[in-house]
Every structure is written in C-alpha cells, then in structure tokens.
C-alpha cells in the first residue's frame, strides 16, 4: 500500500500543493483575526498593567469566509450528466472493458467516488457487476488525470483495499493500455 501512496503523491503534485496551501490559509485565518484585550489585574490597585486574553474576536478588517471569493466555483449537484461524459463497452486486446470518460467535476479533488459510480450505473445499468465499483472508485481517487477509465468485469472482486494495492487493476487480466 505504501507504493500506492508514494505513486499518488508523485503523480498528483497539484493535490499535495493544494492541501498545503489550504492548511496555510486556514492557519493564517485562525491566527490573523485574533485580538487581545487589556484588563486590570484583580489584585492590584494600579491601572491595568497586565494583558490577559479576554476573548478571541475577529478583526474588523477581516472579511468573513462567505464574503471572500473562492478560486473555484462550488461543485454542482452530482447527476450522471455532471459526472460522466460517456460510458461505452469496448474490446481492448480481446478483453471486454467499460470505457468511462469522466467530466471535470468527476476529476475534482474530493469528489465522492460512490457518486461517480452511481452516475455510471445510471448511464450503464449493465456495469453493476462485482468488482467494477472498486475499480472505478480507485480510478477516481488515484487516476483522475487519465483520459478514460477502463473497467473490466473479468477482473476479480477482491475488495477496495486490494484493488488499490493492484493499482486499480486486480487479477491476471492484462491491462492493454
């Protein structure tokens, strides 16, 4: 499984960069908008000389998250048309495969693999076969940049973890491309 993780990080540097950028942004938001109030010390007759955090309040100049424009538009509701451009049965090197061409929404980071699978089954009900869902969800998670995702019903249903460990292609069926 370690090899899959390394491959994922090596082949998806934009996701790694986006995660680091999001973490830094959230940290800056959390720290930049805090203020400290000065209050008199309860055991002193002198004016306030110590600073005690009274409350954490956002700075007035900081826009609220809803006012801040985002760099990407919100993800539209998942429908077959928004997640799957096409799903057609093809034969490659003598192996029957379902060729799924995803939309940009299906390739987006954080998309729900089960929603993409539901969209595929809505377009191609005959795709609902053992092991096919695991192959598709693996492609959604680890191969979003591929032009098309090929799912083979001849591959064994070994579960999601083993499908991922086999780079989305479990079993002895040769991957022609």
GROMACS elastic network, one bead per residue, 0.5 to 0.9 nm:
[ bonds ]
;  ai    aj funct       b0    kb
    1     4     6  0.52143   500
    1     5     6  0.65213   500
    1     6     6  0.88412   500
    1   161     6  0.83332   500
    1   162     6  0.87436   500
    1   164     6  0.75884   500
    1   165     6  0.53771   500
    1   166     6  0.89029   500
    2     5     6  0.51243   500
    2     6     6  0.62298   500
    2     7     6  0.85302   500
    2   165     6  0.87133   500
    3     6     6  0.50891   500
    3     7     6  0.59946   500
    3     8     6  0.84182   500
    3   165     6  0.81230   500
    4     8     6  0.59633   500
    4     9     6  0.86117   500
    4   142     6  0.84974   500
    4   164     6  0.72159   500
    4   165     6  0.64625   500
    4   166     6  0.85600   500
    4   167     6  0.70049   500
    5     9     6  0.62298   500
    5    10     6  0.84819   500
    6     9     6  0.52002   500
    6    10     6  0.59772   500
    6    11     6  0.84731   500
    7    11     6  0.58873   500
    7    12     6  0.82188   500
    7   142     6  0.86682   500
    8    11     6  0.53280   500
    8    12     6  0.58218   500
    8    13     6  0.85126   500
    8   141     6  0.88543   500
    8   142     6  0.60860   500
    8   143     6  0.83412   500
    9    12     6  0.52533   500
    9    13     6  0.60973   500
    9    15     6  0.80177   500
    9    16     6  0.67259   500
   10    13     6  0.62031   500
   11    14     6  0.87394   500
   11   142     6  0.87195   500
   11   143     6  0.86710   500
   12    15     6  0.55937   500
   12    16     6  0.67315   500
   12    17     6  0.89181   500
   12   142     6  0.83974   500
   12   143     6  0.88107   500
   12   145     6  0.88424   500
   13    17     6  0.60395   500
   13    18     6  0.84298   500
   14    17     6  0.50184   500
   14    18     6  0.59217   500
   14    19     6  0.84917   500
   15    19     6  0.60712   500
   15    20     6  0.85826   500
   15   109     6  0.72156   500
   16    19     6  0.52140   500
   16    20     6  0.63228   500
   16    21     6  0.86398   500
   17    20     6  0.51399   500
   17    21     6  0.60489   500
   17    22     6  0.85289   500
   18    21     6  0.50243   500
   18    22     6  0.60169   500
   18    23     6  0.85234   500
   19    22     6  0.51403   500
   19    23     6  0.61593   500
   19    24     6  0.86531   500
   20    23     6  0.51325   500
   20    24     6  0.62073   500
   20    25     6  0.85827   500
   21    24     6  0.51605   500
   21    25     6  0.60842   500
   21    26     6  0.86343   500
   22    25     6  0.50413   500
   22    26     6  0.61518   500
   22    27     6  0.85524   500
   23    26     6  0.52506   500
   23    27     6  0.61744   500
   23    28     6  0.86703   500
   24    27     6  0.50766   500
   24    28     6  0.61552   500
   24    29     6  0.85853   500
   25    28     6  0.51760   500
   25    29     6  0.61626   500
   25    30     6  0.86097   500
   26    29     6  0.50405   500
   26    30     6  0.61024   500
   26    31     6  0.86445   500
   27    30     6  0.51131   500
   27    31     6  0.61939   500
   27    32     6  0.83510   500
   28    31     6  0.52448   500
   28    32     6  0.55688   500
   28    33     6  0.82420   500
   29    32     6  0.54584   500
   29    33     6  0.62382   500
   29    34     6  0.89844   500
   29    62     6  0.87321   500
   30    33     6  0.62600   500
   30    34     6  0.73548   500
   30    58     6  0.89360   500
   31    34     6  0.59116   500
   32    35     6  0.85686   500
   32    58     6  0.82516   500
   32    59     6  0.79064   500
   32    62     6  0.85063   500
   33    56     6  0.82080   500
   33    57     6  0.69525   500
   33    60     6  0.83367   500
   33    61     6  0.86781   500
   33    62     6  0.66509   500
   34    55     6  0.84867   500
   34    56     6  0.52833   500
   34    57     6  0.55135   500
   34    58     6  0.54715   500
   34    59     6  0.64085   500
   35    53     6  0.79884   500
   35    54     6  0.87837   500
   35    55     6  0.74768   500
   35    56     6  0.58066   500
   35    57     6  0.59196   500
   35    58     6  0.70780   500
   35    59     6  0.68572   500
   36    51     6  0.74752   500
   36    52     6  0.70942   500
   36    53     6  0.50317   500
   36    54     6  0.64466   500
   36    55     6  0.68762   500
   36    56     6  0.69713   500
   36    57     6  0.83876   500
   37    51     6  0.67455   500
   37    52     6  0.66129   500
   37    53     6  0.58460   500
   37    54     6  0.54814   500
   37    55     6  0.71797   500
   37    56     6  0.88307   500
   38    48     6  0.68906   500
   38    49     6  0.79600   500
   38    50     6  0.67996   500
   38    52     6  0.61258   500
   38    53     6  0.75276   500
   38    54     6  0.75992   500
   39    42     6  0.88295   500
   39    47     6  0.88169   500
   39    48     6  0.56796   500
   39    49     6  0.78628   500
   39    50     6  0.69339   500
   39    51     6  0.63147   500
   39    52     6  0.66033   500
   39    53     6  0.87283   500
   39    54     6  0.78232   500
   40    43     6  0.86805   500
   40    44     6  0.75561   500
   40    45     6  0.86241   500
   40    46     6  0.78656   500
   40    47     6  0.60751   500
   40    49     6  0.65110   500
   40    50     6  0.67494   500
   40    51     6  0.80923   500
   40    52     6  0.88926   500
   41    44     6  0.55235   500
   41    45     6  0.81491   500
   41    46     6  0.82081   500
   41    47     6  0.80693   500
   41    48     6  0.61656   500
   41    49     6  0.70544   500
   41    50     6  0.64001   500
   41    51     6  0.85545   500
   41    52     6  0.88091   500
   42    45     6  0.80750   500
   44    47     6  0.77886   500
   44    48     6  0.83883   500
   45    48     6  0.88490   500
   46    49     6  0.75626   500
   48    51     6  0.78653   500
   51    54     6  0.86214   500
   52    55     6  0.89860   500
   53    56     6  0.74014   500
   57    60     6  0.88296   500
   58    61     6  0.84501   500
   58    62     6  0.69333   500
   58    64     6  0.89781   500
   59    62     6  0.54967   500
   59    63     6  0.87399   500
   60    63     6  0.77939   500
   63    66     6  0.80010   500
   63    67     6  0.59431   500
   63    68     6  0.63952   500
   64    67     6  0.52801   500
   64    68     6  0.65412   500
   65    68     6  0.51888   500
   65    69     6  0.82382   500
   66    69     6  0.76674   500
   69    72     6  0.87531   500
   70    73     6  0.68023   500
   70    74     6  0.84872   500
   72    75     6  0.85541   500
   73    76     6  0.85903   500
   75    78     6  0.81987   500
   75   105     6  0.71383   500
   75   108     6  0.87722   500
   75   111     6  0.88048   500
   76    79     6  0.86840   500
   76    82     6  0.77097   500
   76   105     6  0.81228   500
   77    82     6  0.78519   500
   78    81     6  0.81207   500
   78    82     6  0.60071   500
   78    83     6  0.65810   500
   78   105     6  0.85108   500
   78   106     6  0.88870   500
   78   115     6  0.67778   500
   78   116     6  0.79574   500
   78   119     6  0.79872   500
   79    82     6  0.52123   500
   79    83     6  0.63399   500
   79    84     6  0.84417   500
   79   115     6  0.82132   500
   79   116     6  0.85654   500
   79   118     6  0.86831   500
   79   119     6  0.63078   500
   80    83     6  0.53258   500
   80    84     6  0.56114   500
   80    85     6  0.82339   500
   80   115     6  0.87875   500
   80   116     6  0.76865   500
   80   118     6  0.76703   500
   80   120     6  0.68330   500
   80   121     6  0.87346   500
   80   122     6  0.65928   500
   80   123     6  0.67885   500
   81    84     6  0.56682   500
   81    85     6  0.65999   500
   81    86     6  0.88504   500
   81   103     6  0.83616   500
   81   119     6  0.77576   500
   81   123     6  0.88766   500
   82    85     6  0.77218   500
   82   102     6  0.87842   500
   82   103     6  0.65572   500
   82   104     6  0.83921   500
   82   105     6  0.65411   500
   82   106     6  0.76513   500
   82   119     6  0.85875   500
   83   101     6  0.89841   500
   83   102     6  0.58945   500
   83   103     6  0.51252   500
   83   104     6  0.75074   500
   83   105     6  0.58010   500
   83   107     6  0.84202   500
   83   115     6  0.82581   500
   83   116     6  0.60228   500
   83   119     6  0.65293   500
   83   120     6  0.83010   500
   84    87     6  0.71933   500
   84   100     6  0.71430   500
   84   101     6  0.61391   500
   84   103     6  0.54428   500
   84   105     6  0.87678   500
   84   106     6  0.72079   500
   84   116     6  0.73960   500
   84   119     6  0.65671   500
   84   120     6  0.66454   500
   84   123     6  0.81986   500
   85   100     6  0.76978   500
   85   101     6  0.54202   500
   85   102     6  0.54897   500
   85   103     6  0.56411   500
   86    99     6  0.77925   500
   86   100     6  0.58208   500
   86   101     6  0.52037   500
   86   102     6  0.71645   500
   86   103     6  0.88681   500
   86   120     6  0.84903   500
   86   123     6  0.80238   500
   87    98     6  0.64486   500
   87    99     6  0.54857   500
   87   101     6  0.63567   500
   87   102     6  0.86332   500
   87   120     6  0.68533   500
   87   123     6  0.69958   500
   87   124     6  0.67665   500
   88    97     6  0.83164   500
   88    98     6  0.56062   500
   88    99     6  0.52748   500
   88   100     6  0.67114   500
   88   101     6  0.88011   500
   88   124     6  0.79837   500
   89    96     6  0.69838   500
   89    97     6  0.57416   500
   89    99     6  0.60640   500
   89   100     6  0.88200   500
   90    95     6  0.82564   500
   90    96     6  0.58709   500
   90    97     6  0.53735   500
   90    98     6  0.61908   500
   90    99     6  0.65832   500
   91    94     6  0.57463   500
   91    95     6  0.52835   500
   91    97     6  0.59013   500
   91    98     6  0.85224   500
   92    95     6  0.51677   500
   92    96     6  0.64758   500
   92    97     6  0.70126   500
   92   175     6  0.87859   500
   92   176     6  0.65536   500
   92   177     6  0.84539   500
   93    96     6  0.84967   500
   93   174     6  0.87341   500
   93   175     6  0.86817   500
   93   176     6  0.61629   500
   95   152     6  0.74894   500
   95   154     6  0.79339   500
   95   173     6  0.80565   500
   95   174     6  0.84821   500
   95   175     6  0.88521   500
   95   176     6  0.85303   500
   96   151     6  0.86502   500
   96   152     6  0.62966   500
   96   153     6  0.74414   500
   96   154     6  0.77195   500
   97   150     6  0.58101   500
   97   151     6  0.53338   500
   97   153     6  0.69661   500
   97   154     6  0.85319   500
   98   127     6  0.74244   500
   98   149     6  0.79350   500
   98   150     6  0.55245   500
   98   151     6  0.50473   500
   98   152     6  0.63706   500
   98   153     6  0.81434   500
   99   148     6  0.63019   500
   99   149     6  0.57754   500
   99   151     6  0.66388   500
   99   152     6  0.89865   500
  100   120     6  0.77305   500
  100   136     6  0.87691   500
  100   147     6  0.89859   500
  100   148     6  0.55378   500
  100   149     6  0.50429   500
  100   150     6  0.62717   500
  100   151     6  0.77610   500
  101   146     6  0.89233   500
  101   147     6  0.67178   500
  101   149     6  0.64089   500
  101   150     6  0.88731   500
  102   105     6  0.78145   500
  102   106     6  0.56586   500
  102   107     6  0.68258   500
  102   116     6  0.84710   500
  102   140     6  0.89542   500
  102   144     6  0.84666   500
  102   147     6  0.79812   500
  102   148     6  0.68840   500
  102   149     6  0.78347   500
  103   106     6  0.52568   500
  103   107     6  0.65856   500
  103   108     6  0.89472   500
  104   107     6  0.50097   500
  104   108     6  0.62725   500
  104   144     6  0.89933   500
  105   108     6  0.52045   500
  105   109     6  0.87533   500
  105   111     6  0.74721   500
  106   109     6  0.84815   500
  106   111     6  0.62639   500
  106   112     6  0.82558   500
  106   113     6  0.81841   500
  106   115     6  0.88174   500
  106   116     6  0.64655   500
  106   140     6  0.71953   500
  106   144     6  0.78238   500
  107   110     6  0.87625   500
  107   111     6  0.72149   500
  107   140     6  0.65759   500
  107   141     6  0.85077   500
  107   143     6  0.85329   500
  107   145     6  0.69904   500
  108   111     6  0.57551   500
  108   140     6  0.88120   500
  108   144     6  0.76568   500
  109   141     6  0.81878   500
  109   144     6  0.85697   500
  110   113     6  0.87068   500
  110   141     6  0.83915   500
  111   114     6  0.88285   500
  111   115     6  0.78459   500
  111   116     6  0.80133   500
  111   140     6  0.79160   500
  111   141     6  0.84268   500
  112   115     6  0.52742   500
  112   116     6  0.66522   500
  112   117     6  0.88308   500
  112   137     6  0.84138   500
  112   140     6  0.83483   500
  112   141     6  0.89439   500
  113   116     6  0.51048   500
  113   117     6  0.61997   500
  113   118     6  0.86462   500
  113   133     6  0.88089   500
  113   136     6  0.74739   500
  113   138     6  0.80085   500
  113   139     6  0.87190   500
  113   140     6  0.59392   500
  113   141     6  0.72719   500
  114   118     6  0.60763   500
  114   119     6  0.85458   500
  114   133     6  0.79457   500
  114   136     6  0.88090   500
  114   137     6  0.67874   500
  115   118     6  0.50403   500
  115   119     6  0.62627   500
  115   120     6  0.87295   500
  116   119     6  0.50189   500
  116   120     6  0.62995   500
  116   121     6  0.87531   500
  116   136     6  0.80983   500
  116   137     6  0.77640   500
  116   140     6  0.79564   500
  117   120     6  0.50303   500
  117   121     6  0.62427   500
  117   122     6  0.85298   500
  117   132     6  0.89531   500
  117   133     6  0.62656   500
  117   136     6  0.67088   500
  117   137     6  0.70943   500
  118   121     6  0.51411   500
  118   122     6  0.60655   500
  118   123     6  0.86912   500
  119   122     6  0.50040   500
  119   123     6  0.63404   500
  119   124     6  0.84936   500
  120   123     6  0.51991   500
  120   124     6  0.58179   500
  120   125     6  0.76677   500
  120   127     6  0.74799   500
  120   128     6  0.87405   500
  121   126     6  0.72720   500
  121   127     6  0.60027   500
  121   128     6  0.61834   500
  122   125     6  0.58712   500
  123   127     6  0.89148   500
  124   127     6  0.55687   500
  124   128     6  0.79778   500
  125   128     6  0.59650   500
  126   129     6  0.73975   500
  127   132     6  0.71513   500
  127   133     6  0.86928   500
  127   151     6  0.88827   500
  127   153     6  0.80540   500
  128   131     6  0.87616   500
  128   132     6  0.68328   500
  128   133     6  0.74253   500
  129   132     6  0.57145   500
  129   133     6  0.76731   500
  129   153     6  0.66046   500
  129   157     6  0.89734   500
  130   133     6  0.73248   500
  130   134     6  0.85246   500
  130   153     6  0.73373   500
  130   155     6  0.87904   500
  130   156     6  0.76226   500
  130   157     6  0.54755   500
  131   134     6  0.53964   500
  131   135     6  0.64250   500
  131   136     6  0.88718   500
  131   151     6  0.89775   500
  131   152     6  0.85821   500
  131   153     6  0.70909   500
  131   154     6  0.89124   500
  131   155     6  0.69731   500
  131   156     6  0.61990   500
  131   158     6  0.68574   500
  131   159     6  0.70615   500
  131   160     6  0.82867   500
  131   163     6  0.84593   500
  132   135     6  0.51370   500
  132   136     6  0.62662   500
  132   137     6  0.87170   500
  132   151     6  0.61485   500
  132   152     6  0.69052   500
  132   153     6  0.62115   500
  132   155     6  0.81200   500
  132   156     6  0.89792   500
  132   157     6  0.76408   500
  133   136     6  0.51437   500
  133   137     6  0.61142   500
  133   138     6  0.84356   500
  133   151     6  0.87191   500
  133   160     6  0.85850   500
  134   137     6  0.52394   500
  134   138     6  0.60069   500
  134   139     6  0.86053   500
  134   157     6  0.79385   500
  134   158     6  0.86127   500
  134   159     6  0.66600   500
  134   160     6  0.50816   500
  134   161     6  0.86477   500
  134   163     6  0.65381   500
  134   164     6  0.82882   500
  134   168     6  0.77628   500
  135   138     6  0.51825   500
  135   139     6  0.63286   500
  135   140     6  0.87939   500
  135   149     6  0.89104   500
  135   150     6  0.85218   500
  135   151     6  0.62345   500
  135   152     6  0.82454   500
  135   160     6  0.76997   500
  135   163     6  0.65041   500
  135   164     6  0.80671   500
  135   168     6  0.52365   500
  135   169     6  0.68606   500
  135   170     6  0.83742   500
  136   139     6  0.50825   500
  136   140     6  0.62196   500
  136   141     6  0.86942   500
  136   149     6  0.73569   500
  136   150     6  0.82513   500
  136   151     6  0.67718   500
  136   168     6  0.78856   500
  137   141     6  0.62169   500
  137   142     6  0.85125   500
  137   160     6  0.82133   500
  137   168     6  0.86494   500
  138   141     6  0.52015   500
  138   142     6  0.58505   500
  138   143     6  0.74647   500
  138   160     6  0.74752   500
  138   163     6  0.71371   500
  138   164     6  0.59514   500
  138   167     6  0.78654   500
  138   168     6  0.55176   500
  139   142     6  0.52224   500
  139   144     6  0.62771   500
  139   146     6  0.84662   500
  139   149     6  0.66680   500
  139   150     6  0.88800   500
  139   164     6  0.88484   500
  139   167     6  0.86602   500
  139   168     6  0.64695   500
  140   143     6  0.59586   500
  140   144     6  0.52842   500
  140   145     6  0.89963   500
  140   149     6  0.86788   500
  141   144     6  0.65527   500
  142   145     6  0.86451   500
  142   164     6  0.83601   500
  142   167     6  0.82989   500
  142   168     6  0.83522   500
  143   146     6  0.57940   500
  143   149     6  0.82070   500
  143   168     6  0.89143   500
  144   147     6  0.83412   500
  144   148     6  0.89475   500
  144   149     6  0.86873   500
  145   148     6  0.85070   500
  146   149     6  0.67151   500
  151   154     6  0.89604   500
  151   155     6  0.84323   500
  151   168     6  0.89399   500
  151   169     6  0.83351   500
  152   155     6  0.57050   500
  152   169     6  0.83974   500
  152   173     6  0.84261   500
  153   156     6  0.77241   500
  153   157     6  0.89014   500
  154   171     6  0.86304   500
  154   173     6  0.71747   500
  155   158     6  0.87789   500
  155   169     6  0.73029   500
  155   170     6  0.60834   500
  155   171     6  0.55711   500
  155   172     6  0.75049   500
  155   173     6  0.63074   500
  156   159     6  0.88948   500
  156   170     6  0.65132   500
  156   171     6  0.58558   500
  156   172     6  0.87330   500
  157   160     6  0.85290   500
  157   163     6  0.82261   500
  157   170     6  0.80319   500
  157   171     6  0.88105   500
  158   161     6  0.80213   500
  158   162     6  0.59120   500
  158   163     6  0.64942   500
  158   170     6  0.73323   500
  158   171     6  0.85435   500
  159   162     6  0.57116   500
  159   163     6  0.61760   500
  159   164     6  0.88008   500
  160   164     6  0.61536   500
  160   165     6  0.85704   500
  160   168     6  0.86982   500
  161   164     6  0.52073   500
  161   165     6  0.62071   500
  161   166     6  0.86850   500
  162   166     6  0.61005   500
  162   167     6  0.87006   500
  162   168     6  0.83955   500
  162   170     6  0.71971   500
  163   166     6  0.50905   500
  163   167     6  0.65037   500
  163   169     6  0.62783   500
  163   170     6  0.54054   500
  163   171     6  0.89271   500
  164   167     6  0.50855   500
  164   168     6  0.50979   500
  164   169     6  0.79386   500
  164   170     6  0.82788   500
  165   168     6  0.72740   500
  165   169     6  0.87505   500
  165   170     6  0.81613   500
  166   169     6  0.54372   500
  166   170     6  0.51129   500
  166   171     6  0.80475   500
  167   170     6  0.74726   500
  169   172     6  0.87007   500
  169   173     6  0.79284   500
  169   174     6  0.85757   500
  169   175     6  0.73887   500
  170   173     6  0.76764   500
  171   174     6  0.83537   500
  172   175     6  0.89930   500
  174   177     6  0.89020   500
